[in-house]
Amino acid sequence: RIEMCNFGVKVSVIEPGYFKTMITNTENVEKNLLSIWEKVLEETKASYGENYLKECLVALRKMQKKCNSNLTLVTDCMEHALTSRFPRTRYSVGWDAKLLYIPLSYLPSALTDFI
């Protein structure tokens, strides 16, 4: 964003939380995760353990339930960034982005990693 300023280009960063898209589609992500797991060396699988894969799949399913299906929240921010005379530098979209990620960005890295 700062580098583009020298060329007269204004850049707005849009930071969405969890939204239901093809990127967060559980079936696609599970299929890719299982495909990668099958290609991993047995030694690596043993290091992580079978529980690791199971826990990842459970966390993935839980995340999907929390995804927001209202994509207009994101597209409204895009529209504002493109059409506003004075667009914001950053747009945090969704309750999770505003209530979790913004406060986390102010905490020390060690604490953020723990959370």
Secondary structure, 3 states (H helix, E strand, C coil): CHHHHCCCCCCCEEEECCECCCCCCHHHHHHHHHHHHHHCCHHHHHHHCHHHHHHHHHHHHHHHHHCECCCHHHHHHHHHHHHCCCCCCEEEECHHHHHHHHHHHHCCHHHHHHC
